[in-house]
Amino acid sequence: MDGFSDLNLFALVARNRNLAAAARELGVTPPAVSKRLAQLEQRLGVRLMNRTTRRLSLTPEGELYLANGSRILDELSELEQLVTRSRAEPAGLLRVNASFGFGRTHIAPAVSDFVERFPSMKIQLQLTERPLSLQEEGFDLGILFGEVPDARINARLLLKNRRIVCASPAYLKRHGKPSVPHDLTSHACIVLRENDSAYGTWHFSRGKRAETVKVDGALSSNDGGTVLRWALDGRGIVVRSQWEIGGFIERGELVPLLIEWGLPNADIHAIYLERNRLSTKLRTFIDFLGEYLQAAVGRDVATNGAKP
């Protein structure tokens, strides 16, 4: 069993890429973790990690050990659940990555309800500005908006979601409504700087027709909440997801524009690595999350905002 203990330790350090962080999670000192890793490498006869003063990186042997070792740990956890839990109640740790806005508003409350229902589960939720690599950062699950870019990643659709062009009634009273996408070039548009998309470029489609508009304005930010606040203040036209603005539209604080035109897909997916496909804890969490979001968000997405 020392091998499994060492494998658990190595997987934890590999996920954190930091000895101090792994030590805090284990409740031991960083020198103790370092010594244990050195003993593991000595036993295997290979170097698993390259160590620098600031960060750890995996060697090719370390990548191989982590990939196959994680699968073994998952299978061991499944076996333990199979023989000890007649109801197959999920147990163990899941590491989840989500964006700041959606994570705070919906994923964090869902996690709270989930661990109340399944007290044997532990969830580590990390919120970031951009999606993190599941394999490189050691996450079990990520929440992704839009198309899934990598065919090697498994994905489950959690919630249909649209992006909507909108503005406050006060702004529209002063400046009028755009009738076609090109009209946006003469409006103050609030731009969200995100991911690697072209700055200030909005893509529209209507049937087989596509139109790309280069928008501009005095305000831009990398934070979606800030952009939304400026739109509510009447500072310009913005593009936001329907999950975020459904309530504002229902209350008349924002008005949807160009409703005959569509924007790129913003559906919400749970993504996970293929090796975790049969994990009871992962499958249970994804099922729970889908039901939670449909109840909490799906109602607004289905009934508010623009027409399909």
Secondary structure, 3 states (H helix, E strand, C coil): CHHHHHHHHHHHHHHHCCHHHHHHHHCCCHHHHHHHHHHHHHHHCCCCEEECCCCEEECHHHHHHHHHHHHHHHHHHHHHHHHHCCCCCCCEEEEEEEEHHHHHHHHHHHHHHHHHHCCCEEEEEEEECCCCCHHHHCCCEEEEECCCCCCCEEEEEEECCCEEEEECHHHHHHHCCCCCHHHHHHCCECEECCCCCCCCEEEEEECCEEEEEECCCCCEECCHHHHHHHHHCCCCEEEEEHHHHHHHHHCCCCEEECCCCECCCCCEEEEEEHHHCCCHHHHHHHHHHHHHHHHHHHHHHHHCCCCC
